[in-house]
Amino acid sequence: ILCKNDYIRLYGLSGACSACGQSIPASEMVMRAQGSVYHLKCFTCSTCRNRLVPGDRFHYINGTIFCEHDRPGGGLLGGHATPLQASSMMSDQKVC
C-alpha cells in the first residue's frame, strides 16, 4: 500500500499508462520517460513496435518513443547511425 504522494511519484497523477491509457496497479513494475509512465509491455518503439528493455537506447521526442534504429532523421550511413543535433525536443536516453 502506498501513500498518495508515493503513488503519484511512481505512477503520475492519473495512475494510467501513457501509451494505452489503462490504469497501472500499484504492484506492477513500470517504465518511465520524461515524467511519463508505461506498462512494461507498452514501452515500445512507435515505429517498429519492438519492446524496449533495460539497457536499450531510445529517443523520446514530443511524447513518442523511438528505438535507436528508428529515430526520426536517424538513417544509416555505412552501418552507423547519423548524428543528430541536440535540441530541447529530442532526448537520447538509455533504459535503466
CNS distance restraints for C-alpha pairs under 8 A (distance, minus, plus):
assign (resid   1 and name CA) (resid  26 and name CA) 7.62 0.50 0.50
assign (resid   2 and name CA) (resid   6 and name CA) 5.92 0.50 0.50
assign (resid   2 and name CA) (resid   7 and name CA) 5.75 0.50 0.50
assign (resid   2 and name CA) (resid  26 and name CA) 7.59 0.50 0.50
assign (resid   3 and name CA) (resid   7 and name CA) 6.21 0.50 0.50
assign (resid   4 and name CA) (resid   8 and name CA) 6.20 0.50 0.50
assign (resid   5 and name CA) (resid   9 and name CA) 6.11 0.50 0.50
assign (resid   6 and name CA) (resid  10 and name CA) 6.09 0.50 0.50
assign (resid   7 and name CA) (resid  11 and name CA) 5.75 0.50 0.50
assign (resid   7 and name CA) (resid  12 and name CA) 7.24 0.50 0.50
assign (resid   7 and name CA) (resid  15 and name CA) 7.77 0.50 0.50
assign (resid   7 and name CA) (resid  26 and name CA) 7.25 0.50 0.50
assign (resid   8 and name CA) (resid  12 and name CA) 4.52 0.50 0.50
assign (resid   8 and name CA) (resid  13 and name CA) 5.20 0.50 0.50
assign (resid   8 and name CA) (resid  14 and name CA) 7.86 0.50 0.50
assign (resid   8 and name CA) (resid  15 and name CA) 7.21 0.50 0.50
assign (resid  11 and name CA) (resid  15 and name CA) 4.90 0.50 0.50
assign (resid  11 and name CA) (resid  16 and name CA) 7.16 0.50 0.50
assign (resid  11 and name CA) (resid  24 and name CA) 7.34 0.50 0.50
assign (resid  11 and name CA) (resid  26 and name CA) 7.87 0.50 0.50
assign (resid  11 and name CA) (resid  37 and name CA) 6.06 0.50 0.50
assign (resid  12 and name CA) (resid  16 and name CA) 7.54 0.50 0.50
assign (resid  12 and name CA) (resid  35 and name CA) 7.53 0.50 0.50
assign (resid  12 and name CA) (resid  36 and name CA) 7.26 0.50 0.50
assign (resid  12 and name CA) (resid  37 and name CA) 6.86 0.50 0.50
assign (resid  14 and name CA) (resid  23 and name CA) 7.99 0.50 0.50
assign (resid  15 and name CA) (resid  23 and name CA) 5.68 0.50 0.50
assign (resid  15 and name CA) (resid  24 and name CA) 5.76 0.50 0.50
assign (resid  15 and name CA) (resid  25 and name CA) 7.93 0.50 0.50
assign (resid  16 and name CA) (resid  21 and name CA) 5.28 0.50 0.50
assign (resid  16 and name CA) (resid  22 and name CA) 5.28 0.50 0.50
assign (resid  16 and name CA) (resid  23 and name CA) 4.15 0.50 0.50
assign (resid  16 and name CA) (resid  24 and name CA) 5.46 0.50 0.50
assign (resid  16 and name CA) (resid  37 and name CA) 7.47 0.50 0.50
assign (resid  16 and name CA) (resid  38 and name CA) 7.82 0.50 0.50
assign (resid  17 and name CA) (resid  21 and name CA) 4.82 0.50 0.50
assign (resid  17 and name CA) (resid  22 and name CA) 5.58 0.50 0.50
assign (resid  17 and name CA) (resid  23 and name CA) 6.19 0.50 0.50
assign (resid  17 and name CA) (resid  24 and name CA) 6.31 0.50 0.50
assign (resid  17 and name CA) (resid  36 and name CA) 7.88 0.50 0.50
assign (resid  17 and name CA) (resid  37 and name CA) 5.62 0.50 0.50
assign (resid  17 and name CA) (resid  38 and name CA) 4.58 0.50 0.50
assign (resid  17 and name CA) (resid  39 and name CA) 5.99 0.50 0.50
assign (resid  17 and name CA) (resid  42 and name CA) 7.89 0.50 0.50
assign (resid  18 and name CA) (resid  36 and name CA) 6.01 0.50 0.50
assign (resid  18 and name CA) (resid  37 and name CA) 5.74 0.50 0.50
assign (resid  18 and name CA) (resid  38 and name CA) 5.61 0.50 0.50
assign (resid  19 and name CA) (resid  38 and name CA) 6.41 0.50 0.50
assign (resid  19 and name CA) (resid  42 and name CA) 6.12 0.50 0.50
assign (resid  19 and name CA) (resid  43 and name CA) 7.57 0.50 0.50
assign (resid  20 and name CA) (resid  42 and name CA) 7.06 0.50 0.50
assign (resid  24 and name CA) (resid  28 and name CA) 6.71 0.50 0.50
assign (resid  24 and name CA) (resid  39 and name CA) 6.96 0.50 0.50
assign (resid  28 and name CA) (resid  39 and name CA) 7.88 0.50 0.50
assign (resid  29 and name CA) (resid  39 and name CA) 7.18 0.50 0.50
assign (resid  29 and name CA) (resid  40 and name CA) 6.88 0.50 0.50
assign (resid  30 and name CA) (resid  37 and name CA) 6.53 0.50 0.50
assign (resid  30 and name CA) (resid  38 and name CA) 5.57 0.50 0.50
assign (resid  30 and name CA) (resid  39 and name CA) 5.09 0.50 0.50
assign (resid  30 and name CA) (resid  40 and name CA) 5.50 0.50 0.50
assign (resid  31 and name CA) (resid  37 and name CA) 5.86 0.50 0.50
assign (resid  31 and name CA) (resid  38 and name CA) 5.12 0.50 0.50
assign (resid  31 and name CA) (resid  39 and name CA) 6.37 0.50 0.50
assign (resid  31 and name CA) (resid  40 and name CA) 5.87 0.50 0.50
assign (resid  31 and name CA) (resid  43 and name CA) 6.63 0.50 0.50
assign (resid  32 and name CA) (resid  36 and name CA) 5.56 0.50 0.50
assign (resid  32 and name CA) (resid  37 and name CA) 4.64 0.50 0.50
assign (resid  32 and name CA) (resid  38 and name CA) 6.18 0.50 0.50
assign (resid  33 and name CA) (resid  37 and name CA) 6.70 0.50 0.50
assign (resid  33 and name CA) (resid  60 and name CA) 7.18 0.50 0.50
assign (resid  34 and name CA) (resid  60 and name CA) 7.82 0.50 0.50
assign (resid  38 and name CA) (resid  42 and name CA) 5.92 0.50 0.50
assign (resid  38 and name CA) (resid  43 and name CA) 5.82 0.50 0.50
assign (resid  39 and name CA) (resid  43 and name CA) 6.46 0.50 0.50
assign (resid  41 and name CA) (resid  51 and name CA) 6.72 0.50 0.50
assign (resid  42 and name CA) (resid  51 and name CA) 7.33 0.50 0.50
assign (resid  43 and name CA) (resid  51 and name CA) 5.90 0.50 0.50
assign (resid  43 and name CA) (resid  52 and name CA) 5.99 0.50 0.50
assign (resid  43 and name CA) (resid  65 and name CA) 7.74 0.50 0.50
assign (resid  44 and name CA) (resid  49 and name CA) 5.24 0.50 0.50
assign (resid  44 and name CA) (resid  50 and name CA) 5.34 0.50 0.50
assign (resid  44 and name CA) (resid  51 and name CA) 4.19 0.50 0.50
assign (resid  44 and name CA) (resid  52 and name CA) 5.48 0.50 0.50
assign (resid  44 and name CA) (resid  65 and name CA) 6.77 0.50 0.50
assign (resid  44 and name CA) (resid  66 and name CA) 7.56 0.50 0.50
assign (resid  44 and name CA) (resid  67 and name CA) 7.86 0.50 0.50
assign (resid  45 and name CA) (resid  49 and name CA) 4.74 0.50 0.50
assign (resid  45 and name CA) (resid  50 and name CA) 5.53 0.50 0.50
assign (resid  45 and name CA) (resid  51 and name CA) 6.54 0.50 0.50
assign (resid  45 and name CA) (resid  52 and name CA) 7.11 0.50 0.50
assign (resid  45 and name CA) (resid  65 and name CA) 5.30 0.50 0.50
assign (resid  45 and name CA) (resid  66 and name CA) 4.45 0.50 0.50
assign (resid  45 and name CA) (resid  67 and name CA) 5.23 0.50 0.50
assign (resid  45 and name CA) (resid  70 and name CA) 7.74 0.50 0.50
assign (resid  46 and name CA) (resid  64 and name CA) 6.72 0.50 0.50
assign (resid  46 and name CA) (resid  65 and name CA) 5.79 0.50 0.50
assign (resid  46 and name CA) (resid  66 and name CA) 5.77 0.50 0.50
assign (resid  47 and name CA) (resid  66 and name CA) 6.76 0.50 0.50
assign (resid  47 and name CA) (resid  70 and name CA) 6.48 0.50 0.50
assign (resid  48 and name CA) (resid  70 and name CA) 7.38 0.50 0.50
assign (resid  50 and name CA) (resid  67 and name CA) 7.87 0.50 0.50
assign (resid  52 and name CA) (resid  56 and name CA) 6.04 0.50 0.50
assign (resid  52 and name CA) (resid  58 and name CA) 7.93 0.50 0.50
assign (resid  52 and name CA) (resid  67 and name CA) 7.38 0.50 0.50
assign (resid  52 and name CA) (resid  95 and name CA) 7.49 0.50 0.50
assign (resid  53 and name CA) (resid  95 and name CA) 6.43 0.50 0.50
assign (resid  54 and name CA) (resid  94 and name CA) 7.58 0.50 0.50
assign (resid  54 and name CA) (resid  95 and name CA) 4.50 0.50 0.50
assign (resid  54 and name CA) (resid  96 and name CA) 4.73 0.50 0.50
assign (resid  55 and name CA) (resid  94 and name CA) 6.08 0.50 0.50
assign (resid  55 and name CA) (resid  95 and name CA) 5.06 0.50 0.50
assign (resid  55 and name CA) (resid  96 and name CA) 5.79 0.50 0.50
assign (resid  56 and name CA) (resid  67 and name CA) 7.80 0.50 0.50
assign (resid  56 and name CA) (resid  94 and name CA) 5.72 0.50 0.50
assign (resid  56 and name CA) (resid  95 and name CA) 5.36 0.50 0.50
assign (resid  57 and name CA) (resid  67 and name CA) 6.57 0.50 0.50
assign (resid  57 and name CA) (resid  68 and name CA) 5.75 0.50 0.50
assign (resid  57 and name CA) (resid  92 and name CA) 7.22 0.50 0.50
assign (resid  57 and name CA) (resid  93 and name CA) 5.67 0.50 0.50
assign (resid  57 and name CA) (resid  94 and name CA) 4.22 0.50 0.50
assign (resid  57 and name CA) (resid  95 and name CA) 6.14 0.50 0.50
assign (resid  58 and name CA) (resid  65 and name CA) 6.83 0.50 0.50
assign (resid  58 and name CA) (resid  66 and name CA) 5.61 0.50 0.50
assign (resid  58 and name CA) (resid  67 and name CA) 4.55 0.50 0.50
assign (resid  58 and name CA) (resid  68 and name CA) 5.15 0.50 0.50
assign (resid  58 and name CA) (resid  71 and name CA) 7.92 0.50 0.50
assign (resid  58 and name CA) (resid  92 and name CA) 5.99 0.50 0.50
assign (resid  58 and name CA) (resid  93 and name CA) 5.35 0.50 0.50
assign (resid  58 and name CA) (resid  94 and name CA) 5.96 0.50 0.50
assign (resid  58 and name CA) (resid  95 and name CA) 7.26 0.50 0.50
assign (resid  59 and name CA) (resid  65 and name CA) 5.80 0.50 0.50
assign (resid  59 and name CA) (resid  66 and name CA) 5.11 0.50 0.50
assign (resid  59 and name CA) (resid  67 and name CA) 6.36 0.50 0.50
assign (resid  59 and name CA) (resid  68 and name CA) 6.78 0.50 0.50
assign (resid  59 and name CA) (resid  71 and name CA) 6.51 0.50 0.50
assign (resid  59 and name CA) (resid  90 and name CA) 6.81 0.50 0.50
assign (resid  59 and name CA) (resid  91 and name CA) 5.38 0.50 0.50
assign (resid  59 and name CA) (resid  92 and name CA) 4.66 0.50 0.50
assign (resid  59 and name CA) (resid  93 and name CA) 5.94 0.50 0.50
assign (resid  60 and name CA) (resid  64 and name CA) 5.46 0.50 0.50
assign (resid  60 and name CA) (resid  65 and name CA) 4.68 0.50 0.50
assign (resid  60 and name CA) (resid  66 and name CA) 6.41 0.50 0.50
assign (resid  60 and name CA) (resid  90 and name CA) 6.27 0.50 0.50
assign (resid  60 and name CA) (resid  91 and name CA) 5.40 0.50 0.50
assign (resid  60 and name CA) (resid  92 and name CA) 6.90 0.50 0.50
assign (resid  60 and name CA) (resid  93 and name CA) 7.56 0.50 0.50
assign (resid  61 and name CA) (resid  65 and name CA) 6.52 0.50 0.50
assign (resid  61 and name CA) (resid  66 and name CA) 7.80 0.50 0.50
assign (resid  61 and name CA) (resid  89 and name CA) 5.85 0.50 0.50
assign (resid  61 and name CA) (resid  90 and name CA) 4.94 0.50 0.50
assign (resid  61 and name CA) (resid  91 and name CA) 6.49 0.50 0.50
assign (resid  62 and name CA) (resid  89 and name CA) 6.24 0.50 0.50
assign (resid  62 and name CA) (resid  90 and name CA) 7.47 0.50 0.50
assign (resid  66 and name CA) (resid  70 and name CA) 5.82 0.50 0.50
assign (resid  66 and name CA) (resid  71 and name CA) 5.20 0.50 0.50
assign (resid  66 and name CA) (resid  72 and name CA) 7.97 0.50 0.50
assign (resid  67 and name CA) (resid  71 and name CA) 6.16 0.50 0.50
assign (resid  69 and name CA) (resid  74 and name CA) 6.95 0.50 0.50
assign (resid  69 and name CA) (resid  75 and name CA) 7.85 0.50 0.50
assign (resid  69 and name CA) (resid  81 and name CA) 7.46 0.50 0.50
assign (resid  70 and name CA) (resid  74 and name CA) 6.61 0.50 0.50
assign (resid  70 and name CA) (resid  75 and name CA) 7.91 0.50 0.50
assign (resid  73 and name CA) (resid  82 and name CA) 7.77 0.50 0.50
assign (resid  73 and name CA) (resid  84 and name CA) 7.36 0.50 0.50
assign (resid  74 and name CA) (resid  81 and name CA) 5.79 0.50 0.50
assign (resid  74 and name CA) (resid  82 and name CA) 5.48 0.50 0.50
assign (resid  74 and name CA) (resid  83 and name CA) 7.25 0.50 0.50
assign (resid  74 and name CA) (resid  84 and name CA) 7.23 0.50 0.50
assign (resid  75 and name CA) (resid  81 and name CA) 6.06 0.50 0.50
assign (resid  75 and name CA) (resid  82 and name CA) 6.03 0.50 0.50
assign (resid  76 and name CA) (resid  80 and name CA) 5.35 0.50 0.50
assign (resid  76 and name CA) (resid  81 and name CA) 4.78 0.50 0.50
assign (resid  76 and name CA) (resid  82 and name CA) 5.98 0.50 0.50
assign (resid  77 and name CA) (resid  81 and name CA) 6.35 0.50 0.50
assign (resid  77 and name CA) (resid  82 and name CA) 6.31 0.50 0.50
assign (resid  86 and name CA) (resid  90 and name CA) 6.74 0.50 0.50
assign (resid  86 and name CA) (resid  91 and name CA) 7.82 0.50 0.50
assign (resid  87 and name CA) (resid  91 and name CA) 7.74 0.50 0.50
